[in-house]
Amino acid sequence: MNANVKTFTSENWDGEVLKSTNPVLVDFWASWCNPCRMIAPIVDSIADKYAGKVSVGKLNVDEYPAISGDYGVRGIPTLLLFKNGQVAEQIVGVHPKEHLTKILDKHI
């Protein structure tokens, strides 16, 4: 895994996502999800490009279904952008990097 991509869990969710001073992009994924594997290199690239500006991480929906349910994640991959502890953007499915960077750029 990319060093700039964090692993989010129920133990670090509040501190790393909800209380972060930077925007946080969370990739909700599962190991069996083919589209999740397709978007993974894009998420890695975004983590490198926005290092220091946006925190990027992944949350496994199979391991932490309560968090996924709290945010209404029904399909994966789902990317949620958190800003000041609130969901600012939701992106469902696989999208090109350019689409994701446009969304991020308007929040930093």
C-alpha positions in Angstrom: 0.0 0.0 0.0 1.0 3.6 -0.7 2.7 5.3 2.3 0.4 8.4 1.7 -2.8 6.2 1.9 -4.0 5.6 5.5 -6.0 2.7 6.7 -9.1 3.9 8.6 -10.6 1.8 11.3 -13.2 2.3 14.0 -10.3 3.0 16.4 -8.9 5.9 14.4 -12.0 7.2 12.6 -12.8 10.1 14.9 -9.2 11.4 15.1 -8.1 10.8 11.5 -11.3 11.7 9.7 -13.8 13.7 11.8 -11.3 15.8 13.7 -8.9 16.3 10.8 -7.9 19.9 10.0 -7.4 19.0 6.4 -10.0 17.6 4.0 -10.1 13.8 4.1 -10.9 11.6 1.1 -12.1 8.1 2.3 -12.3 5.2 -0.2 -14.9 2.7 1.0 -13.8 -0.6 -0.5 -13.7 -4.4 -0.1 -11.2 -7.0 -1.3 -13.7 -8.8 -3.5 -14.8 -5.7 -5.3 -13.3 -5.5 -8.9 -14.2 -1.8 -9.4 -12.5 -1.1 -6.1 -9.3 -2.6 -7.5 -9.7 -0.5 -10.6 -9.9 2.8 -8.7 -7.1 1.9 -6.2 -4.2 3.2 -8.4 -6.1 6.5 -8.9 -6.6 6.9 -5.2 -2.9 6.2 -4.7 -2.0 8.8 -7.3 -4.3 11.4 -5.6 -2.7 10.6 -2.2 0.7 11.4 -3.6 -0.4 14.6 -5.5 -2.3 16.0 -2.5 0.1 15.0 0.2 0.0 17.6 3.0 -3.2 19.2 1.6 -5.7 16.3 1.7 -5.6 13.2 3.9 -6.4 10.0 1.9 -7.3 6.7 3.2 -9.3 3.5 2.8 -12.0 1.9 5.0 -12.8 -1.8 4.4 -16.6 -2.1 4.4 -16.5 -5.8 5.4 -14.4 -5.0 8.5 -16.2 -1.9 9.5 -19.8 -2.1 8.4 -21.1 0.2 11.1 -19.2 3.2 9.7 -20.3 2.4 6.2 -23.9 2.2 7.4 -23.6 5.5 9.3 -22.8 7.3 6.0 -25.3 5.4 3.8 -22.7 3.6 1.7 -24.7 1.2 -0.4 -22.4 0.5 -3.3 -18.6 0.4 -3.6 -16.4 1.9 -4.4 -17.7 5.0 -2.8 -15.4 8.0 -2.1 -16.5 10.5 0.6 -14.7 13.8 1.0 -14.9 15.0 4.6 -14.4 18.6 5.5 -14.6 19.9 9.1 -16.0 16.5 10.1 -18.9 16.6 7.6 -19.4 14.9 4.2 -18.7 17.6 1.6 -18.8 15.3 -1.5 -19.9 11.8 -2.4 -18.5 10.0 -5.5 -19.9 6.5 -6.3 -18.2 4.2 -8.8 -15.1 4.4 -10.8 -14.2 7.9 -12.2 -11.2 9.2 -14.0 -8.5 11.0 -12.0 -9.3 14.3 -13.6 -12.9 14.2 -12.3 -11.7 13.5 -8.8 -9.0 16.2 -8.8 -11.6 18.8 -9.9 -13.7 17.9 -6.9 -10.8 18.0 -4.5 -9.5 21.3 -6.0 -12.7 23.1 -5.1 -12.3 22.1 -1.4 -8.7 23.0 -0.7 
